[in-house]
Amino acid sequence: MTTDTLTTLPNKNAKRDYEIEIFTDEFTCLCPGKPDQPDFATLKIIYTPHEKLIELKSLKLYFYSYRNREIYHEEATNRILNDLVQECAPRAMCIIADWNIRGGIKTRVTVEYP
């Protein structure tokens, strides 16, 4: 997965701790082994920025890059955290991926940095 689509903006309030919450209910990827079966998730990103902010349009394009990728729920959630931390170096970040029911099983994956 490439982070070429992710861009950041300077945080003009970097000396102050504050929290940003970002939501999307349009995240999709493909179920491994069944590439014609999409998996849907609602993502919640909560982060305390440092020097950089995540630019939202680029985040949307980054999310779209997963649409044709076969990846497990846990791996997708962890990879998103890794990529966002790499790009914006926040003070703290948490991602909650609330996956739709598949086969009668509901999955929610929460990952945190640091």
N, C-alpha and C positions, 0 to 999 in steps of 0.2 A: 504494500500500500504506500502510495506516495503522499506527501503532505504539500505537494506543489501548489495546491489550490488554497491552502491556509495562509492568510496574511494577518498581520497585527497592526495595531495603532499605538502610538505613544500614550501612556497613562499620565495625564497631566496632574493627577492627584496621587502619585505614587508614594508620597510620604504618609498618607492616611490609609488605614485598613478599612476596607469596605467590601461588601459581598455583592456579587452579580449572579443572578439566576437566569438561565436560558432554558427554554422548553421547546421541544418539537414532538409532534405526534405523527410525523411523516417519515420516520426512519425505516428503511427496508434493506434487507440483504437476502441472500438465497440460502436455503437449507442445504447443507452439505449432503451429497449423495442423491439429492432430489432437486436438481437445479431449476426445475419448473415450479417449485413451491417456494413462494416468498415468505419470509418471516418479517413481522411488523413489530415495531417497538415505539414506546414513548420514551424519549430521553430527557433527563433533567440534569443540567450541568450547573454546579454551584462552585464558584471560585472567588478567591481573594486575589486580585491582580497585584503584580509588582510593577515592573517598568512597562509592560505591554498589555494591551487589551486584545481580545479576539475580535476580528472584524466579522460581522454577522453574515454578510453576503458570502464571503469566502467559506464560512463554516457551513452554510447551506450547500454550497457546491461540493465541499468535502464530504458531507453526508451523502449527497447524490452519488459519489464515486463508489459507494458500497452496494448500490442497487443490483449490480450484476456479479457480485462477489459471493462465492460460497464460503461461509464462515460461521462458526458456532457462536452462540449468544455470548458466552464467557470471553472468548477470544476477541470478538468485535468490541465489547465494552472496554476491555483492557487495552486494546490497540488504540481506541479513540483517546483514552486517558493519556497513554504514552505519547501520542502525536501532539495532543494539545499542550501537554507539559513541555515537550521539546520546543514547540513554537513560541509559547508565551511566557514560560518560566514563572508560573504564579507562586504566590506564597503558599497557597493551599488550593486543592481542587477535589471535588467529589462528583462522580457521575453515577446516576441511577438509571439503569435501563430496565424498563418495565415491558417485558415481552408478552405478546398476545398468546393465548392458549394454543398449544399444538399437541394433539393426541391426548387431550384431557389434562395436560400438565401446564401450569402457569409458572413462568420463571421471572425473577427479578434479580438483577446483578448489580451490586454496588461496589465501586472501586474508589479508592482515595489516594491522594498524594498530599503530603509525604507519607 
